[in-house]
Amino acid sequence: MPITFFKKITEYEVKNAPADQKSAGRKITSCVQGVYLFSCQSVASKQMLFNDGFPTLIFGSDKDKKIRITTQGKLKEMSSVWLCGGILKETYMDYIKHDEEFIVVRFHPASFYSTFGLRPTFFDHSTLYNLNDIDDQFASLIDQFYQNASAAERIAFLKTYFQNFDGHSDMPGIIGEAIALIQCRRGSISVAEVLKYFEAKVNHKWLGRNFKRYIGMSPKKFILLQRFLSAFDDLKSATKSTLDIALSNGYYDDMHLLKDFKNYSGTTPSKYFA
């Protein structure tokens, strides 16, 4: 989804986080982490897309409107309802109108794959999918969604719809705790530090295998996504130097951050935020 949407999601999740952050690692009772409405009034007409490891389902305002997305220079036309996940690089949504609204459903990774009947490696092949290309059963979901006129009605429908799915996952609690720890540190943490936190309860091989099994990527890649998101927000606000932003987000130096920014966006911060 557009990278600028993440700040609102982060602010909401921090505000509503449980007092005991470790509770994120306990039994998941819902496959949906949140349903969000985003207005594009203050969003640039061309937006970089990003995913932080939590699969998302995006609904456009108009059922018949196609979405133009370019990935590393290649144009892809998406339907009004599409899935986004995995690691996106140089991916942009083109020509967003300021009166456009998007409703985003954000899923717990482990329960997402079980709910949709997909392998955790699903997004390794492509990071974007039209929902109606996944399974014909979702055609009725799309029709029912757009039968609701207002955004509030559409959000209420989605919450009710996904309540009918069993969000239970057999994901080990330690994986949930590791995710909460990485997010709390905004990605400014190493895999070794994550393992140290658990005091030898798990080893590097176990953590890597189970992250891949339930989250769909290695713990290192998940950490890198959180770190970049944090640095992106700091770069956007431009209140500190690039070097200070890099060091405060766990990068070795500013060149390390600039390399990461180019890897995800295809350009430099100065050109992107110009």
C-alpha positions in Angstrom: 0.0 0.0 0.0 1.2 3.6 -0.3 4.0 4.1 2.1 2.6 7.3 3.6 -0.3 5.3 5.0 2.0 3.5 7.5 2.4 6.5 9.8 -1.3 6.6 10.5 -1.4 2.9 11.2 1.6 3.0 13.5 0.1 5.9 15.5 -3.1 4.0 15.9 -1.4 0.7 16.9 0.8 2.5 19.4 -2.2 4.3 20.9 -4.1 1.1 21.2 -1.3 -1.3 22.1 -1.8 -3.5 25.2 0.1 -2.6 28.3 1.9 -5.9 28.1 3.5 -5.9 24.7 4.2 -9.6 25.0 0.5 -10.2 24.6 1.0 -9.9 20.9 2.6 -13.3 20.9 -0.3 -15.1 22.5 -3.2 -16.9 20.7 -4.5 -14.9 17.7 -8.3 -14.8 17.8 -8.8 -12.7 14.7 -7.1 -12.9 11.3 -7.5 -9.1 10.9 -5.2 -6.6 12.7 -7.1 -3.6 11.6 -9.3 -2.0 8.9 -8.3 1.6 7.9 -9.8 4.3 5.7 -7.3 6.6 3.9 -8.1 9.8 2.1 -5.7 10.8 -0.7 -6.4 14.6 -0.4 -2.8 15.4 0.7 -1.1 12.5 -1.0 1.1 13.0 -4.1 -0.3 11.8 -7.4 2.5 9.2 -7.6 3.1 7.1 -4.5 5.7 4.5 -3.6 4.1 1.2 -2.4 5.6 -0.7 0.5 4.8 -3.6 2.8 6.1 -4.2 6.3 5.6 -7.9 6.4 1.9 -7.8 7.3 -0.2 -8.7 4.2 -2.8 -6.1 3.2 -6.0 -6.2 1.1 -6.7 -2.8 -0.6 -10.1 -1.7 -1.8 -10.5 1.3 -4.1 -13.5 3.7 -4.1 -14.8 2.5 -7.5 -15.4 -1.1 -8.4 -14.8 -0.5 -12.1 -11.7 1.6 -11.7 -8.3 0.1 -12.6 -5.2 0.9 -10.7 -1.9 1.5 -12.6 1.2 0.3 -10.8 4.8 0.2 -12.1 7.3 -2.2 -10.6 10.9 -1.5 -11.6 9.7 0.2 -14.8 7.1 -2.4 -15.8 3.5 -1.4 -15.9 0.9 -3.6 -14.2 -2.9 -2.8 -14.2 -4.7 -3.9 -11.1 -8.4 -4.3 -10.4 -10.1 -2.2 -7.7 -9.4 -4.9 -5.0 -5.9 -6.3 -4.6 -3.5 -8.0 -2.2 -0.1 -6.6 -1.3 2.7 -8.4 0.6 6.3 -9.5 0.6 9.2 -7.1 -0.2 8.3 -4.4 -2.7 11.1 -2.6 -4.6 10.7 0.4 -6.9 7.0 -0.1 -6.9 4.7 3.0 -7.5 1.0 3.6 -7.8 0.4 6.2 -10.6 -2.0 9.0 -10.9 -3.8 9.0 -7.6 -6.7 11.5 -7.6 -7.1 13.7 -4.5 -10.7 12.6 -4.1 -9.7 9.0 -4.0 -10.2 6.9 -0.9 -8.8 3.5 0.0 -9.9 1.0 2.6 -7.1 -1.2 3.8 -7.5 -4.5 5.6 -4.3 -5.4 7.5 -3.8 -9.1 8.4 -1.8 -11.0 11.0 0.7 -12.8 8.7 0.3 -16.3 10.1 -3.5 -16.3 10.2 -3.6 -14.6 6.8 -2.0 -17.5 5.0 -4.2 -20.1 6.7 -7.4 -18.0 6.1 -6.7 -17.6 2.4 -5.3 -21.1 2.0 -1.9 -19.8 0.8 1.7 -20.9 1.4 3.9 -18.4 3.3 6.1 -18.2 0.2 3.1 -16.8 -1.8 4.5 -13.3 -2.1 7.9 -14.6 -3.1 6.6 -15.0 -6.7 4.8 -11.6 -6.9 4.1 -8.9 -4.3 0.8 -7.8 -5.9 -2.3 -9.9 -6.8 -5.8 -9.1 -7.9 -8.1 -10.6 -5.3 -10.3 -12.2 -8.0 -7.3 -14.0 -9.4 -6.7 -15.8 -6.1 -10.0 -17.7 -5.9 -13.5 -17.3 -7.4 -15.0 -17.5 -3.9 -13.9 -13.8 -3.3 -16.1 -12.5 -6.2 -19.1 -12.4 -3.8 -16.9 -10.5 -1.2 -16.1 -7.8 -3.8 -19.8 -7.5 -5.0 -21.1 -7.3 -1.4 -18.5 -4.7 -0.5 -19.4 -2.3 -3.3 -23.1 -2.7 -2.6 -22.5 -0.6 0.5 -22.5 3.1 -0.4 -20.6 4.8 2.4 -17.1 4.1 3.7 -18.5 3.5 7.1 -20.8 0.8 5.8 -18.0 -0.8 3.8 -15.7 -0.9 6.8 -18.5 -2.4 9.0 -19.2 -5.0 6.3 -15.5 -6.1 6.1 -15.2 -6.4 9.9 -18.3 -8.6 10.0 -17.1 -10.6 7.0 -13.7 -11.5 8.4 -15.2 -12.3 11.8 -16.6 -15.4 10.2 -13.0 -16.7 9.5 -11.1 -18.6 12.1 -8.1 -16.4 12.9 -6.5 -19.1 15.0 -2.9 -19.9 14.2 -0.5 -22.4 15.7 2.3 -19.8 15.4 4.6 -20.2 18.5 4.2 -17.4 21.0 7.9 -16.6 20.8 7.5 -15.5 17.1 4.7 -13.1 18.2 6.9 -11.8 20.9 9.8 -11.3 18.5 7.6 -9.4 16.1 6.4 -7.1 19.0 10.0 -6.6 20.1 11.2 -5.7 16.6 8.3 -3.3 16.1 8.9 -1.7 19.5 12.5 -1.1 18.5 11.4 0.2 15.1 13.8 -2.2 13.4 16.8 -0.9 15.3 17.8 -4.3 16.5 19.8 -7.3 15.2 18.8 -11.0 14.9 21.5 -11.7 17.6 19.9 -9.2 19.9 16.4 -10.8 19.4 17.9 -14.2 20.3 19.6 -12.7 23.3 16.3 -11.3 24.5 14.9 -14.9 24.7 17.9 -16.0 26.7 18.8 -19.1 24.7 15.2 -20.4 24.6 15.6 -20.6 20.8 18.5 -20.6 18.4 19.2 -18.8 15.1 18.1 -21.8 13.0 14.8 -22.2 14.8 14.0 -18.5 14.7 14.7 -18.3 10.9 12.7 -21.4 10.1 9.7 -20.4 12.0 9.7 -16.8 10.8 9.7 -18.1 7.2 7.0 -20.6 8.0 4.6 -18.2 9.7 5.6 -14.7 8.5 6.8 -15.6 5.0 10.3 -14.1 5.4 13.4 -14.3 7.5 13.7 -12.3 10.8 16.5 -10.3 9.2 14.3 -9.2 6.3 11.5 -8.4 8.6 13.8 -6.2 10.7 15.1 -4.4 7.6 11.5 -3.5 6.6 10.7 -2.0 10.0 14.0 -0.1 10.1 13.5 1.4 6.6 9.9 2.5 7.5 11.2 4.3 10.6 14.0 6.0 8.7 11.6 7.0 5.9 9.4 8.8 8.4 12.4 10.6 9.8 13.7 11.6 6.3 10.2 12.9 5.4 10.1 15.2 8.4 13.6 16.4 7.6 14.3 17.7 11.1 17.7 15.9 11.4 20.7 15.3 9.1 20.8 12.1 7.0 23.7 10.9 9.1 21.8 11.5 12.4 18.8 9.7 11.0 20.9 6.8 9.8 22.6 6.3 13.1 19.4 6.7 15.2 17.8 4.0 13.1 20.5 1.4 13.4 22.3 2.0 10.1 26.2 2.1 10.0 26.3 5.5 8.4 24.4 7.7 5.9 25.7 5.9 2.9 24.2 2.7 4.3 20.8 4.4 4.6 21.0 5.9 1.1 21.8 2.5 -0.4 18.7 1.0 1.4 16.6 3.9 0.2 17.7 3.4 -3.4 17.0 -0.3 -3.1 13.4 0.2 -2.1 12.5 3.4 -4.0 14.9 3.4 -7.0 16.0 6.9 -6.2 17.5 9.2 -3.6 15.7 10.9 -0.7 16.4 14.3 -2.1 14.8 13.4 -5.4 11.9 11.5 -3.8 10.9 14.2 -1.4 11.5 17.1 -3.8 
